[in-house]
Amino acid sequence: MGSVQVTVNGRAYSVACDDGQEAHVARLGSYLEQKVGQLVKAVGQVGDARLLVMASLMITDELIDTDQALTQMKSAVAKGGQGLPPPAAAAQAPGAPPPPPLAPQQAPHEAVLAEALESLADRIEAIAAELEQDYL
């Protein structure tokens, strides 16, 4: 069994995890520390328990928003891609004209997209379960 030292709000916590999961748990701890840091800047030091509850609510909100977006994307894929958002404009060079729409033969295959979305949903659920297990 592995163990990771996670620091949140200046306090170190030893968190047990499965062997090989140490880096992943450390990333989760860093993410939590980032959220707690944002809260400290916004509301000050209001106690570790309150900060952790507030950070948990923020992360849960992000998770629910992501899950809802994933559900909408799955629904759009099931309808043949109708309603999927266009590719991100940020991928374009500044001032470049938008790319032409994809021709039907260029569109990604629905099964591949659905599989990728399902994999993302599984990962989100695993992260939520780990967070829930570590903090309940």
N, C-alpha and C positions, 0 to 999 in steps of 0.2 A: 504494500500500500504506500502510495506516494504522499508527500506533504508539501505544501506551499506556504510561504510566509506572505501574507497580504497585508498591506498597510492602508487603513482607511481613517481619514481625519487625524493622522498622526499616531494612531494606535496600530500596533502589529497584531495580527491574528494568524494563528497556525491553522490551516485548512487541509484536512485530509482529502485525498482524491485517489482514483485508480492510477496504477502505474502507467506512465506515458501521457497522462492528462495534465501534468504539472504546468506546462506552458499555456495550455488552454485556460486553466483555472487562474493562472497569473494574469492573463489578458482580461478575464472577467473581473478580477480584482482591480485592475487598472481602470477599467471602464467604470466600475462602481466608485472608485476614488475620484475620477473625473466628475461624475455626477454630484457627489458629495461636495467637492470643491466648488462647483457652480452654485450649489445651495448656500454654502458658507459665505460666498461673495454676496449673494442676494439677501440672505436673512441673518447672517452672522452665526455665531456658535450658540445653538439652541439645544445642545445635548446630542450625544451620539445616537441614542435610540430614536429621537425625533428626526434627526438628519437621515438615518437609515430608512425610516418609514417613508419619508418624503422622497428619497432617492428611489426606493422601491416602487413608489407610485409613478414617478417619472418614467422609469424603465418599463413598468407594466403598460403605461400609456403608449410608449413607443412600440411595444410588442403588439398591443391590440391594433394600433394603426397599421402596422406592417402586416398583421394577419388579415385585416380587412382588405388591404390593398391586394394581398395575395389571393384572397377569395374572389375579388373582382376580376383579377387577371385570369384566374382559372375559369371563371364564368365566360369571359371574353374569348378565351381559347376554345372553350366548348362550343361557342357560337361561331367558330370559324375565324377568330381573330378580330371580329368587330368590337370596337370599343377599346382596343389596346392603345396605349399612349404612343405617340410618335417617338422615334429615337431622340435621345437627349441632344438638345442644341449645343450643350457644352462640348460635345465631341467635335464640333466643327471649328475650323480656324476662325479667328476673329475677322469679321467682314466677308467671309466666304458665303456664297449663295447656298441655300439649303439644298441637300442632296435630293435628287429626283425620287419620287415614290418607288418603292420596290415593285418590280413586275411580279405577277403571280408565281412564276417559276423560281424567283429568288426568295420568296417568303420562307421562313424556317418551317420545318415540318411540325405539325401540331403535337405529335407524340413526343418529340424531343423537347419542345417547349414545356409541355405538361410535365414531363419527367423532371426537368430542371426546377420547375415551380414546386413540385412535390418534394424534391430534395431540400429546397429552401424552407418549406414548411416544416419538414422533419427537423432541420437544424434549429429553427426558431423554437419549436416545441422542446427540443433537448436542452437548449440554453435556458428556457423558462423553467424546466424541471430542475436543472442544476441550481439555478438561483433560488428556487423555492425550497429545495432540499437544504441548501447551505444556510438559509436564513429563517427557517421555521423551527 
